[in-house]
Amino acid sequence: MERDVVTAFKKSSASQGANTDCAEVAHTTHGGRAIRDSKDRHGPVLFFTPTEWKACTTGVRSGEFDD
C-alpha cells in the first residue's frame, strides 16, 4: 500500500476550544487516511486503506468503540 500523505493533517472543527488535543487526519495517495496524535506531531502515524477507513468511521458512528 502506498503511504504517501497528500494533504495537510487536519483536526475536526468540533475539537477546537479549550481542549485541543485530539487526532489529526490526512488523505493518502490511494484514497486512504493517515492519523496522528495532535500532541505528538512527529510521533507515529497510523495508515488506513479506504476499506479500513470506512470500517473505522462506520464503527465510530455506530458506537462500536464506546465503553
Backbone hydrogen bonds in HBPLUS format (Angstrom, degrees):
<---DONOR---> <-ACCEPTOR-->    atom                        ^
c    i                          cat <-CA-CA->   ^        H-A-AA   ^      H-
h    n   atom  resd res      DA  || num        DHA   H-A  angle D-A-AA Bond
n    s   type  num  typ     dist DA aas  dist angle  dist       angle   num
A0029-THR N   A0004-ASP O   2.84 MM  25  5.44 138.7  2.01 153.8 165.5     1
A0006-VAL N   A0027-HIS O   2.91 MM  21  5.77 161.4  1.94 140.3 146.6     2
A0010-LYS N   A0025-VAL O   2.91 MM  15  5.38 153.0  1.99 132.6 139.1     3
A0025-VAL N   A0010-LYS O   2.90 MM  15  5.38 158.6  1.95 147.9 146.2     4
A0015-SER N   A0012-SER O   3.06 MM   3  5.46 160.1  2.10 110.3 116.6     5
A0016-GLN N   A0013-SER O   3.44 MM   3  5.63 168.6  2.46 108.9 110.1     6
A0038-SER N   A0022-CYS O   2.76 MM  16  5.47 162.6  1.79 168.8 173.9     7
A0024-GLU N   A0036-ARG O   2.81 MM  12  5.38 159.6  1.85 157.5 163.5     8
A0036-ARG N   A0024-GLU O   3.01 MM  12  5.38 152.3  2.09 145.7 153.9     9
A0026-ALA N   A0034-ALA O   2.90 MM   8  5.18 148.3  2.00 147.5 155.1    10
A0034-ALA N   A0026-ALA O   2.84 MM   8  5.18 153.4  1.91 147.4 153.4    11
A0028-THR N   A0032-GLY O   3.06 MM   4  5.08 148.8  2.16 124.7 122.2    12
A0031-GLY N   A0028-THR O   3.16 MM   3  5.55 155.7  2.22 127.1 123.4    13
A0033-ARG N   A0048-PHE O   3.01 MM  15  5.21 149.1  2.11 134.9 144.6    14
A0048-PHE N   A0033-ARG O   2.80 MM  15  5.21 160.3  1.84 163.9 166.3    15
A0035-ILE N   A0046-LEU O   2.81 MM  11  5.14 155.3  1.87 147.3 155.5    16
A0046-LEU N   A0035-ILE O   2.86 MM  11  5.14 160.8  1.90 153.7 156.3    17
A0040-ASP N   A0037-ASP O   3.05 MM   3  5.36 150.5  2.13 109.5 118.2    18
A0043-GLY N   A0040-ASP O   2.92 MM   3  5.18 163.5  1.94 116.8 120.9    19
A0053-TRP N   A0049-THR O   2.87 MM   4  6.07 161.1  1.91 158.7 164.0    20
A0054-LYS N   A0050-PRO O   3.02 MM   4  6.21 158.7  2.06 145.8 151.1    21
A0055-ALA N   A0051-THR O   3.08 MM   4  6.31 161.1  2.12 147.8 152.7    22
A0056-CYS N   A0052-GLU O   2.92 MM   4  6.13 155.0  1.98 147.8 155.0    23
A0057-THR N   A0053-TRP O   2.91 MM   4  6.14 174.0  1.91 159.4 159.8    24
A0058-THR N   A0054-LYS O   2.92 MM   4  5.96 154.8  1.99 146.8 154.4    25
A0059-GLY N   A0055-ALA O   2.99 MM   4  6.09 155.9  2.05 142.2 148.6    26
A0060-VAL N   A0056-CYS O   2.96 MM   4  6.26 155.2  2.02 151.6 158.6    27
A0061-ARG N   A0057-THR O   3.00 MM   4  6.13 167.4  2.02 147.0 150.4    28
A0062-SER N   A0058-THR O   3.02 MM   4  6.17 145.5  2.15 144.0 153.2    29
A0064-GLU N   A0059-GLY O   2.87 MM   5  4.94 140.7  2.03 156.8 156.1    30
A0063-GLY N   A0060-VAL O   3.17 MM   3  5.26 155.6  2.23 103.3 110.8    31
A0066-ASP N   A0063-GLY O   3.12 MM   3  5.26 166.2  2.14 111.4 115.6    32
